[in-house]
Amino acid sequence: MTGDGAALGLLEGDGLALGCDVGADPHPVNIIISTAPTAPMLRGHLVMAPPLFAVALDSGATYLSHGAHWANLSSDGLPRPVASGSQDLARALIQCGEIREEVLALGTRFGVLTRYRAHADAFDLTFWEAKGVAGAQSSPPGNAIPTVSAFADNRVAREHPDWVQVGPQGQRGDRSTQYFDWSTLCPTRDAVFELALGWAAQAASSRGLRLDDVSYAREGYCQCPACTQAIAADGGAADAFRTERIAQFVRAVRSVITGKLLLTLYPDPYPGHLPRRFGVDPGRLGDSVDTFVVPIYDLSYSTTYWIETLAQGFRDLLTRPFLIELYGLGVPEERLIKAARVAWAYADGVVIAYEKDLAKLQHVRDAVLG
């Protein structure tokens, strides 16, 4: 419609959607009224990608959105209205600068995790490895979100071997133990806690911060002397102690940064696994974390049903927005496109990690967004 509600027609997609234009020429704003099954995403998802759309619900209120996805910008679990009726939404969006900036800072989009500065300007969302598991640190480009590995650091583990996490049979949580690719540091130790908090505070930018490796290493970890003593003093409930310790760290990081906070989760959405195996309870972190990131890595993505299964599991589990991160380096372009499309159907965005080829990344982005 152009101010008076005249329909332009039906849009293709899941469910019934009505496309219309509202706003003063020459800059009308597209509105989508949708009855798509994606409407339950009102439970807590914040979704946005260029071009910026609005969604008009039956109440007449208008919300920021992209396509048939829905925005949730409030803390009470309901969308926050931006404008209503058929007023000039373009002007309203400009006036609602705070809300618009929130969306631009944390919306659904296609992004990358990279170590290449040339990639930073090419995508709406760029994660930069500011501090990795090897211990090396690097200053991110100004428009990138720094990523910090908190309780993983090979260099610190070499300098302080007693800080490495310990398993149920006394095995060390480092590369001397099977299936460990880096050294894990014990979050229970105050020195490790404060060191990781310092890394986060130093790396954080106005665009936010992403935390990786914020967990205990796996089920049964950690049983170092510091953990044994602390758990006993806390009453002996190891799982409860670990989830509270991780929650304490996330709250501490939240208190020392000003931008958005993103947290990487291990890709196991099975009920109860994240708290029991890693000390991470997403339900307890919602007040501190703006968006979760779920890495679902493979070297080929020759099949994708398992991506769908994991993605649906996290969509059911989480009440905050989440991004799915796929591994890009060496993966054939067509297979990566297929995997990204599957992830895009369930998550609030897709990130491709560690791919060097900018043209390949752009092809994948265009295929997913197109």
C-alpha positions in Angstrom: 0.0 0.0 0.0 1.0 3.6 -0.4 -0.3 5.2 2.7 -3.9 3.9 2.2 -3.4 0.2 2.5 -3.6 -1.0 -1.1 -2.0 -4.4 -1.3 0.8 -5.1 -3.8 0.4 -8.8 -3.7 1.5 -12.0 -2.0 5.1 -12.8 -1.3 6.6 -16.2 -1.7 7.9 -18.0 1.4 6.7 -19.9 4.4 3.1 -19.0 5.2 1.0 -16.1 3.9 2.8 -12.8 3.6 1.4 -9.5 2.3 3.9 -7.0 0.8 3.3 -3.3 0.9 5.0 0.1 0.8 4.4 2.8 3.4 6.0 6.2 3.6 6.5 9.4 1.7 8.0 9.3 -1.7 10.7 9.0 -2.8 11.7 6.7 0.2 8.8 4.4 1.0 9.5 1.6 3.5 8.5 -1.9 2.8 6.3 -3.6 5.3 5.6 -7.4 5.4 2.5 -8.7 7.2 3.2 -12.3 7.8 1.3 -15.4 9.1 4.4 -17.5 8.5 5.4 -20.2 11.0 8.4 -18.0 11.9 6.0 -15.9 14.1 6.9 -18.0 17.2 10.4 -16.4 16.9 8.7 -13.6 18.9 10.0 -15.6 21.9 13.3 -13.7 21.8 14.9 -13.5 18.4 16.3 -10.2 17.1 16.6 -10.5 13.4 17.8 -8.0 10.8 19.7 -7.9 7.5 19.8 -5.4 4.7 17.5 -4.2 3.4 15.8 -3.0 6.5 12.1 -4.1 6.7 9.3 -3.5 9.2 6.7 -6.0 10.2 3.1 -4.9 11.0 1.2 -7.2 13.3 -2.5 -7.4 13.9 -2.3 -4.8 16.6 -1.2 -2.2 14.1 2.2 -1.7 15.7 5.2 -1.9 13.5 8.5 -3.6 14.3 11.9 -3.8 12.7 12.4 -7.0 10.8 13.9 -8.7 7.8 11.7 -10.8 5.6 9.4 -13.0 7.6 11.6 -12.9 10.7 10.7 -10.9 13.7 12.4 -8.5 16.0 12.5 -8.6 19.8 14.2 -5.5 21.2 12.6 -5.4 24.7 13.6 -7.1 27.9 10.0 -8.4 28.7 9.9 -10.9 25.9 7.7 -8.9 23.5 8.7 -6.8 20.5 9.2 -3.1 21.0 7.0 -0.9 18.7 8.9 1.5 16.5 5.9 3.1 14.8 2.3 2.4 14.1 -0.2 2.7 11.3 0.9 4.0 8.0 3.0 7.0 9.1 6.3 7.8 7.5 8.4 4.9 8.8 11.5 6.2 7.1 11.3 9.3 9.3 10.4 7.2 12.3 13.4 4.9 11.8 15.7 7.9 11.7 14.2 9.3 14.8 14.4 6.0 16.6 18.2 6.1 16.5 18.8 4.1 19.6 16.6 1.2 18.5 18.0 1.3 14.9 21.6 1.3 16.2 20.7 -1.7 18.4 19.4 -3.6 15.4 22.4 -2.6 13.2 24.7 -3.8 16.0 23.1 -7.1 16.6 21.0 -8.2 13.7 20.9 -11.3 11.5 23.4 -11.1 8.8 26.0 -13.0 6.9 29.4 -12.7 8.5 32.9 -14.0 8.8 35.4 -15.0 11.5 38.7 -14.0 10.0 42.4 -13.0 10.4 42.4 -11.1 7.1 41.9 -7.3 7.3 40.7 -7.2 3.7 37.6 -9.1 4.8 36.6 -6.6 7.5 35.0 -4.1 5.1 33.3 -6.7 2.9 30.7 -7.9 5.3 28.2 -6.5 7.8 29.4 -8.8 10.5 33.1 -9.5 11.0 34.6 -11.3 14.0 38.4 -10.8 14.5 40.5 -13.2 16.5 41.9 -10.7 18.9 43.2 -13.3 21.3 43.4 -17.0 20.2 44.1 -20.3 21.9 47.8 -20.1 21.1 48.1 -16.9 23.2 48.8 -14.5 20.4 46.9 -11.2 20.4 46.0 -8.9 17.5 44.2 -5.5 17.4 41.0 -5.8 15.2 40.0 -3.4 12.5 37.7 -0.7 13.8 34.5 -2.2 12.3 35.2 -5.8 13.5 34.0 -7.5 16.7 37.0 -8.8 18.7 36.9 -12.5 19.7 38.8 -13.7 22.8 39.5 -17.2 23.9 39.1 -17.0 27.6 40.0 -20.3 29.3 42.2 -21.6 26.5 45.8 -20.5 26.1 48.8 -22.6 25.2 51.3 -20.0 26.2 49.9 -19.4 29.7 49.7 -23.2 30.2 53.4 -23.6 29.4 54.2 -20.8 31.9 51.7 -22.1 34.6 51.2 -25.9 34.1 49.3 -26.1 37.4 46.6 -23.9 35.9 45.6 -26.5 33.3 42.3 -28.3 33.9 42.4 -31.8 35.2 40.1 -34.7 34.3 38.5 -37.5 36.4 41.5 -39.8 36.0 44.0 -37.1 36.5 44.5 -36.5 32.7 45.5 -33.0 31.7 43.2 -30.9 29.6 45.9 -30.1 27.0 47.3 -31.6 23.8 49.0 -34.4 25.8 45.4 -35.9 26.1 43.5 -37.4 23.2 41.0 -35.0 21.5 42.4 -31.9 23.0 43.7 -29.4 20.4 44.8 -26.8 22.8 45.5 -26.2 26.5 42.5 -25.4 28.8 42.8 -23.2 31.8 40.8 -23.7 35.0 38.1 -21.1 35.5 38.0 -21.9 39.2 41.4 -20.4 39.9 41.1 -16.7 40.7 44.3 -15.9 38.8 42.9 -17.5 35.6 39.5 -15.8 36.2 41.2 -12.3 36.5 43.6 -12.9 33.6 40.7 -13.8 31.3 38.6 -10.9 32.5 41.6 -8.6 31.7 41.9 -10.0 28.2 38.2 -9.4 27.6 38.2 -5.8 29.0 41.3 -5.0 26.9 39.9 -6.4 23.7 36.3 -5.1 23.9 35.3 -2.4 21.4 32.2 -0.2 20.9 30.9 -2.9 18.6 31.0 -5.5 21.3 33.0 -8.6 22.2 32.7 -12.3 21.5 33.9 -14.8 24.1 35.1 -18.2 23.1 36.2 -21.1 25.3 34.2 -19.9 28.3 33.6 -23.3 29.9 35.1 -26.3 31.7 36.8 -28.6 29.3 34.3 -31.4 29.2 32.3 -33.7 31.5 34.2 -34.4 34.7 36.5 -31.4 34.4 38.0 -29.8 36.4 39.3 -31.8 39.4 42.5 -29.9 40.1 43.2 -29.0 43.7 41.6 -25.6 43.4 38.4 -27.1 42.1 38.3 -29.9 44.7 38.7 -27.4 47.6 36.2 -24.9 46.2 33.5 -27.4 45.4 33.8 -29.0 48.9 33.6 -25.5 50.5 30.5 -24.8 48.4 28.7 -27.9 49.6 30.0 -30.6 47.2 27.6 -30.1 44.2 30.1 -30.0 41.4 27.7 -29.2 38.5 26.0 -26.4 40.4 29.4 -24.9 41.4 30.7 -25.0 37.8 27.6 -23.4 36.3 27.7 -20.6 38.8 31.4 -20.0 38.3 30.9 -19.6 34.5 27.9 -17.4 35.1 30.0 -15.3 37.4 32.6 -14.8 34.7 30.1 -13.9 32.1 28.5 -11.3 34.4 31.9 -9.9 35.2 32.7 -9.4 31.5 29.3 -7.9 31.0 30.1 -5.3 33.7 33.4 -4.1 32.1 32.3 -3.7 28.5 29.9 -1.3 26.9 29.0 -3.0 23.6 27.1 -6.2 22.8 28.3 -9.5 24.3 28.3 -12.7 22.3 29.2 -16.1 23.7 30.2 -19.2 21.8 28.5 -22.5 22.8 29.7 -26.0 22.3 27.3 -27.6 19.6 25.4 -29.8 21.9 21.8 -28.7 22.4 20.7 -32.0 24.1 18.8 -31.0 27.3 21.1 -30.7 30.3 24.3 -31.4 28.4 25.8 -27.9 28.3 25.5 -27.4 32.1 26.6 -30.9 33.0 29.4 -31.3 30.5 30.8 -27.7 30.4 29.3 -25.7 33.2 27.5 -23.5 30.8 23.8 -22.9 31.3 22.4 -20.6 28.6 19.2 -20.0 30.6 21.2 -18.4 33.3 23.2 -16.2 31.0 20.4 -14.4 29.1 20.6 -11.3 31.1 24.3 -10.9 30.2 24.6 -12.4 26.7 23.0 -10.6 23.7 23.7 -13.4 21.2 25.1 -16.9 21.2 27.3 -18.3 18.5 27.2 -22.1 17.7 30.2 -23.4 15.7 29.1 -26.4 13.6 32.3 -27.4 11.8 33.0 -30.0 9.1 35.7 -30.3 6.4 33.3 -31.1 3.6 29.5 -30.8 4.6 28.8 -33.7 2.2 25.5 -34.1 4.1 23.6 -31.5 6.0 20.7 -33.3 7.9 22.8 -33.1 11.0 23.2 -29.4 10.7 19.4 -29.1 10.6 19.1 -31.3 13.6 21.6 -29.3 15.7 20.2 -26.0 14.6 16.6 -27.0 15.4 17.9 -28.2 18.8 19.4 -24.8 19.6 16.4 -23.0 18.3 14.3 -24.9 20.8 16.8 -24.4 23.6 17.8 -20.8 23.4 15.7 -17.8 24.2 18.3 -15.3 22.9 19.4 -14.8 19.2 22.0 -17.2 17.9 24.3 -17.4 15.0 25.6 -20.6 13.4 29.2 -20.6 12.4 30.4 -22.9 9.6 34.0 -23.8 8.7 35.0 -22.5 5.3 38.6 -23.3 4.6 39.0 -26.0 2.0 35.2 -26.7 1.9 33.9 -26.8 -1.8 31.9 -23.7 -2.5 28.7 -25.4 -3.5 28.7 -27.6 -0.4 29.4 -24.6 1.8 26.5 -22.8 0.1 24.2 -25.7 0.8 25.2 -25.9 4.5 24.8 -22.1 4.9 21.3 -22.2 3.5 20.3 -24.9 5.9 21.8 -23.0 8.8 20.2 -19.8 7.6 16.7 -21.4 7.8 17.0 -22.0 11.5 19.5 -19.4 13.0 19.5 -15.7 13.2 22.5 -15.5 11.0 25.4 -17.4 9.5 29.1 -16.9 10.0 31.9 -18.5 7.8 35.1 -19.2 9.7 38.7 -19.0 8.5 38.1 -19.0 4.8 40.9 -17.1 3.0 39.2 -16.5 -0.4 37.2 -13.3 -0.3 35.5 -14.0 -3.6 34.3 -17.4 -2.4 32.9 -15.8 0.8 31.1 -13.2 -1.3 29.7 -16.0 -3.6 28.4 -17.9 -0.5 26.9 -14.7 0.9 25.1 -13.8 -2.3 23.7 -17.3 -2.7 22.3 -17.3 0.8 20.9 -13.8 0.8 19.7 -14.1 -2.8 
